[in-house]
């Protein structure tokens, strides 16, 4: 799949990294960043779902062609013990959009 085709379908700017200088991008990603302070994780996930829902058929088409589509959540916490709970409605909507949900949790310590 050509990255420009995905960019056009998703109407989002491409980001990625090249393996070596001046080489074509080996991987790419289309990023939506949400600042979560004061908002629940479910509210932010719902915001993302609403943004991509109009493109759901295109996303499913790209996934069927072998592309990976996911929602990546980075969590930065002062506490070493982090509890994450996502309700069934959000999980069902992500599944319906063929989106994986991935977490990366960082303990940043207390200042």
N, CA and C of each residue as an Amber inpcrd file, in Angstrom:
protein
   333
   0.8480000  -1.1760000   0.0000000   0.0000000   0.0000000   0.0000000
   0.8880000   1.2310000   0.0000000   0.5870000   2.1420000  -0.8580000
   1.3280000   3.3880000  -0.9430000   0.9330000   4.3190000   0.2010000
   1.9000000   4.8590000   0.9370000   1.5760000   5.7660000   2.0500000
   0.7150000   6.9550000   1.6430000   0.9260000   7.4850000   0.4500000
   0.1260000   8.6310000   0.0200000  -1.3440000   8.2750000  -0.1230000
  -1.6200000   7.0230000  -0.4950000  -3.0080000   6.5750000  -0.6120000
  -3.6610000   6.5580000   0.7660000  -2.9440000   6.0380000   1.7590000
  -3.4720000   6.0080000   3.1260000  -3.6860000   7.4260000   3.6310000
  -2.7330000   8.3000000   3.3930000  -2.8510000   9.6980000   3.8230000
  -4.1050000  10.3330000   3.2350000  -4.3280000  10.0950000   1.9650000
  -5.5100000  10.6630000   1.3120000  -6.7910000  10.0650000   1.8880000
  -6.8240000   8.7430000   2.0890000  -8.0150000   8.0870000   2.6190000
  -8.3370000   8.5480000   4.0360000  -7.3160000   8.6830000   4.8610000
  -7.5260000   9.0120000   6.2640000  -7.5570000  10.5100000   6.5210000
  -7.1380000  11.2960000   5.5350000  -7.1000000  12.7570000   5.7000000
  -6.3140000  13.1390000   6.9540000  -5.1330000  12.5530000   7.0660000
  -4.2740000  12.8050000   8.2220000  -2.8260000  12.8770000   7.7450000
  -2.0140000  13.6160000   8.4670000  -0.6040000  13.7550000   8.1200000
   0.1590000  12.5030000   8.5120000   1.0710000  12.0920000   7.6510000
   1.8800000  10.8990000   7.8970000   3.1070000  11.2470000   8.7160000
   3.4480000  10.3470000   9.6380000   4.6880000  10.4370000  10.3780000
   5.3370000   9.0720000  10.2700000   6.6190000   8.9930000  10.5070000
   7.2930000   7.7090000  10.4350000   8.7730000   7.8900000  10.6000000
   9.5010000   6.8170000  10.3360000  10.9530000   6.9250000  10.4550000
  11.6090000   6.1330000   9.3330000  12.6700000   6.6950000   8.8280000
  13.4260000   6.0250000   7.7800000  14.4980000   5.1680000   8.4260000
  14.8330000   4.0710000   7.7750000  15.8820000   3.2090000   8.3170000
  17.2580000   3.8300000   8.1730000  17.4700000   4.5260000   7.1050000
  18.7410000   5.2070000   6.9200000  18.4810000   6.5230000   6.2000000
  19.4260000   7.3660000   6.2480000  19.2480000   8.6940000   5.6580000
  18.8660000   8.5870000   4.1830000  17.8520000   9.3260000   3.8170000
  17.3560000   9.4200000   2.4450000  16.6800000   8.1370000   1.9530000
  16.4950000   7.1640000   2.8310000  15.8190000   5.9300000   2.4250000
  14.3090000   6.1170000   2.5300000  13.5660000   5.3540000   1.7660000
  12.1080000   5.4240000   1.9210000  11.7050000   4.9950000   3.3320000
  10.5930000   5.5030000   3.7860000  10.0960000   5.1080000   5.0970000
   9.7620000   3.6270000   5.0790000  10.2210000   2.9230000   6.0760000
   9.9160000   1.5050000   6.1850000   8.5690000   1.3120000   6.8760000
   8.2520000   2.1780000   7.8220000   6.9620000   2.1380000   8.4860000
   6.3940000   3.5380000   8.5070000   5.1220000   3.6310000   8.6960000
   4.4860000   4.9260000   8.7770000   3.3700000   4.8920000   9.7990000
   3.0240000   6.0470000  10.2750000   1.9100000   6.1250000  11.1790000
   1.2050000   7.4450000  10.9810000  -0.0640000   7.4060000  11.2250000
  -0.9000000   8.5850000  11.1160000  -1.3840000   8.8590000  12.5160000
  -1.0530000  10.0290000  13.0560000  -1.1740000  10.2930000  14.4850000
  -2.2560000  11.3210000  14.7930000  -3.0290000  11.0020000  15.8150000
  -3.9180000  11.9690000  16.4400000  -3.5100000  11.9730000  17.9070000
  -3.1720000  13.1170000  18.4280000  -2.7130000  13.2000000  19.8070000
  -3.7590000  13.9060000  20.6520000  -4.0510000  13.3000000  21.7950000
  -5.0390000  13.8630000  22.7070000  -4.3690000  14.1470000  24.0410000
  -4.4990000  15.3590000  24.5120000  -3.9930000  15.6940000  25.8440000
  -5.0690000  15.2970000  26.8430000  -4.7560000  14.3520000  27.7090000
  -5.7840000  13.7510000  28.5280000  -6.0080000  14.3240000  29.9020000
  -5.2510000  15.2970000  30.2890000  -5.3720000  15.8010000  31.6470000
  -6.7960000  16.2500000  31.9410000  -7.3710000  15.6870000  32.9940000
  -8.7120000  16.0600000  33.4180000  -9.8250000  15.3510000  32.6670000
  -9.4820000  14.5010000  31.7110000 -10.4870000  13.7570000  30.9480000
 -10.2520000  12.2700000  31.1010000 -11.3250000  11.5280000  31.1700000
 -11.1840000  10.0810000  31.3210000 -10.6290000   9.4640000  30.0410000
  -9.9820000   8.3220000  30.2020000  -9.4540000   7.5970000  29.0530000
 -10.5940000   7.2220000  28.1070000 -11.7260000   6.8040000  28.6620000
 -12.8660000   6.4430000  27.8190000 -13.3550000   7.6400000  27.0010000
 -13.3650000   8.8340000  27.5760000 -13.7880000  10.0270000  26.8370000
 -12.8360000  10.2990000  25.6740000 -11.5410000  10.1080000  25.8920000
 -10.5630000  10.3250000  24.8300000 -10.6880000   9.2610000  23.7480000
 -10.9070000   8.0150000  24.1560000 -11.0980000   6.9490000  23.1720000
 -12.3600000   7.2010000  22.3480000 -13.4140000   7.6630000  23.0080000
 -14.6480000   7.9750000  22.2920000 -14.4100000   9.0910000  21.2680000
 -13.6060000  10.0710000  21.6320000 -13.2690000  11.1610000  20.7020000
 -12.5770000  10.6130000  19.4530000 -11.6460000   9.6950000  19.6570000
 -10.9330000   9.0850000  18.5300000 -11.8940000   8.2550000  17.6830000
 -12.7610000   7.4980000  18.3300000 -13.7450000   6.6840000  17.6080000
 -14.6200000   7.5660000  16.7240000 -15.0680000   8.6880000  17.2680000
 -15.9210000   9.5940000  16.4910000 -15.1590000  10.1880000  15.3000000
 -13.8670000  10.4170000  15.4630000 -13.0590000  10.9550000  14.3640000
 -12.8750000   9.9560000  13.2270000 -12.6900000   8.6830000  13.5680000
 -12.4060000   7.6960000  12.5240000 -13.6490000   6.9780000  12.0080000
 -14.7430000   7.0400000  12.7340000 -15.9530000   6.3300000  12.3080000
 -16.3710000   6.6630000  10.8700000 -16.3280000   7.9420000  10.4340000
 -16.7080000   8.2250000   9.0440000 -15.8060000   7.5320000   8.0150000
 -14.6410000   7.0770000   8.4290000 -13.6990000   6.4040000   7.5330000
 -13.6250000   4.9070000   7.8220000 -14.6120000   4.3720000   8.5310000
 -14.5550000   2.9870000   8.9990000 -14.4010000   1.9740000   7.8640000
 -15.1060000   2.1780000   6.7730000 -14.9990000   1.2250000   5.6610000
 -13.6000000   1.2530000   5.0490000 -13.0110000   2.4300000   4.9650000
 -11.6470000   2.5450000   4.4340000 -10.6500000   1.8680000   5.3760000
 -10.8400000   2.0460000   6.6820000  -9.9470000   1.4060000   7.6580000
 -10.0380000  -0.1040000   7.5120000 -11.2520000  -0.6260000   7.4570000
 -11.4390000  -2.0800000   7.3160000 -10.8180000  -2.5830000   6.0140000
 -10.9340000  -1.7910000   4.9640000 -10.3360000  -2.1590000   3.6760000
  -8.8140000  -2.2360000   3.7940000  -8.2210000  -1.2560000   4.4610000
  -6.7650000  -1.2490000   4.6330000  -6.3010000  -2.4220000   5.4950000
  -7.0400000  -2.7180000   6.5640000  -6.7010000  -3.8550000   7.4290000
  -6.8000000  -5.1580000   6.6400000  -7.8410000  -5.2830000   5.8210000
  -8.0090000  -6.4840000   4.9990000  -6.8560000  -6.6570000   4.0120000
  -6.2100000  -5.5410000   3.6370000  -5.0680000  -5.5880000   2.7240000
  -3.7500000  -5.8310000   3.4590000  -3.8320000  -6.0580000   4.7730000
  -2.6350000  -6.4000000   5.5320000  -2.0450000  -5.2810000   6.3600000
  -2.6600000  -4.1200000   6.3480000  -2.1400000  -3.0290000   7.1760000
  -2.6040000  -3.2140000   8.6120000  -1.8850000  -2.6350000   9.5120000
  -2.2230000  -2.6970000  10.9290000  -2.8390000  -1.3680000  11.3320000
  -3.9440000  -1.4250000  12.0510000  -4.5930000  -0.2070000  12.5420000
  -4.7950000  -0.3510000  14.0400000  -4.2950000   0.6120000  14.7820000
  -4.4620000   0.5260000  16.2220000  -4.6040000   1.8940000  16.8520000
  -5.0930000   1.8660000  18.0740000  -5.1230000   3.0460000  18.9260000
  -4.0720000   2.7660000  19.9950000  -3.0470000   3.5870000  20.0000000
  -1.9410000   3.4190000  20.9440000  -2.1290000   4.4370000  22.0600000
  -2.1250000   3.9530000  23.2930000  -2.3190000   4.8180000  24.4590000
  -1.0400000   4.8140000  25.2840000  -0.4400000   5.9850000  25.4200000
   0.7140000   6.1440000  26.3000000   0.2290000   6.7430000  27.6120000
   0.5610000   6.0830000  28.7060000   0.1320000   6.5560000  30.0260000
   1.3840000   6.8550000  30.8500000   1.4420000   8.0680000  31.3680000
   2.5540000   8.5020000  32.2050000   1.9990000   8.7220000  33.6000000
   2.5270000   7.9800000  34.5770000   1.9380000   7.9960000  35.9080000
   2.9840000   8.2420000  36.9880000   2.5550000   8.9510000  38.0210000
   3.3950000   9.1230000  39.2010000   3.3650000   7.8840000  40.0820000
   2.3350000   7.0710000  39.9270000   2.1740000   5.8670000  40.7440000
   2.6430000   4.6400000  39.9750000   3.3130000   3.7420000  40.6700000
   3.8030000   2.5250000  40.0420000   2.6620000   1.5580000  39.7360000
   1.5670000   1.6790000  40.4480000   0.4210000   0.8030000  40.2310000
  -0.6490000   1.5640000  39.4470000  -0.8900000   1.1460000  38.2200000
  -1.8570000   1.8150000  37.3540000  -2.9730000   0.8350000  37.0200000
  -4.2100000   1.2630000  37.2320000  -5.3670000   0.4510000  36.8750000
  -6.0310000   1.0670000  35.6540000  -6.3100000   0.2250000  34.6710000
  -6.9610000   0.6810000  33.4440000  -8.2520000  -0.1050000  33.2890000
  -9.3350000   0.6090000  33.0620000 -10.6290000  -0.0300000  32.8510000
 -11.2920000   0.6170000  31.6450000 -11.6570000  -0.2140000  30.6970000
 -12.3350000   0.2490000  29.4910000 -13.6590000  -0.5090000  29.4100000
 -14.7440000   0.2310000  29.2990000 -16.0710000  -0.3790000  29.2540000
 -16.3450000  -1.1270000  27.9550000 -17.3310000  -2.0190000  27.9970000
 -17.6240000  -2.8570000  26.8270000 -18.0830000  -2.0700000  25.5980000
 -18.7570000  -0.9430000  25.7660000 -19.2170000  -0.1770000  24.6070000
 -18.0300000   0.3650000  23.8020000 -17.0450000   0.9080000  24.4890000
 -15.8460000   1.4260000  23.8030000 -15.1000000   0.2760000  23.1310000
 -14.9470000  -0.8350000  23.8320000 -14.2480000  -1.9900000  23.2510000
 -14.9850000  -2.5240000  22.0290000 -16.2890000  -2.5680000  22.1080000
 -17.0910000  -3.0330000  20.9720000 -16.9340000  -2.1030000  19.7690000
 -16.9290000  -0.7960000  20.0200000 -16.7790000   0.1660000  18.9270000
 -15.3950000   0.0750000  18.2830000 -14.3570000  -0.1060000  19.0920000
 -13.0140000  -0.2760000  18.5440000 -12.9420000  -1.5430000  17.6900000
 -13.5220000  -2.6290000  18.2000000 -13.5240000  -3.8880000  17.4530000
 -14.2880000  -3.7310000  16.1400000 -15.4090000  -3.0260000  16.1780000
 -16.2010000  -2.8210000  14.9680000 -15.4200000  -2.0270000  13.9190000
 -14.5190000  -1.1810000  14.3660000 -13.6860000  -0.4030000  13.4480000
 -12.4050000  -1.1440000  13.0500000 -12.2450000  -2.3770000  13.5330000
 -11.0480000  -3.1880000  13.2640000  -9.7900000  -2.5420000  13.8320000
  -9.9330000  -1.8690000  14.9840000  -8.8020000  -1.1940000  15.6240000
  -8.3330000  -1.9740000  16.8490000  -7.0410000  -2.2040000  16.9190000
  -6.4320000  -2.7710000  18.1200000  -6.2950000  -1.6660000  19.1590000
  -6.2580000  -2.0570000  20.4290000  -6.0200000  -1.1030000  21.5080000
  -4.7300000  -1.5160000  22.1980000  -3.7360000  -0.6360000  22.1800000
  -2.4280000  -0.9380000  22.7690000  -2.0850000   0.0960000  23.8260000
  -1.4180000  -0.3750000  24.8710000  -1.0220000   0.4980000  25.9770000
   0.4860000   0.4440000  26.1750000   1.0490000   1.5770000  26.5100000
   2.4320000   1.6690000  26.9500000   2.3900000   2.5330000  28.2080000
   2.7820000   1.9600000  29.3370000   2.6440000   2.6410000  30.6270000
   4.0280000   2.9680000  31.1660000   4.1940000   4.2400000  31.5310000
   5.4740000   4.7230000  32.0360000   5.3090000   5.2220000  33.4680000
   6.1870000   4.7600000  34.3280000   6.2580000   5.2800000  35.6790000
   7.2530000   6.4260000  35.6640000   6.7810000   7.6430000  35.9190000
   7.6730000   8.7960000  35.8410000   8.1280000   9.2610000  37.2300000
   7.5950000   8.6520000  38.2830000   8.0030000   9.0140000  39.6360000
   7.4330000  10.3350000  40.0860000   7.6210000  10.5850000  41.3340000
   7.1260000  11.8510000  41.9020000   8.2480000  12.8670000  41.9020000
   7.8920000  14.1060000  41.6460000   8.8920000  15.1880000  41.6060000
   9.2640000  15.6370000  42.9940000
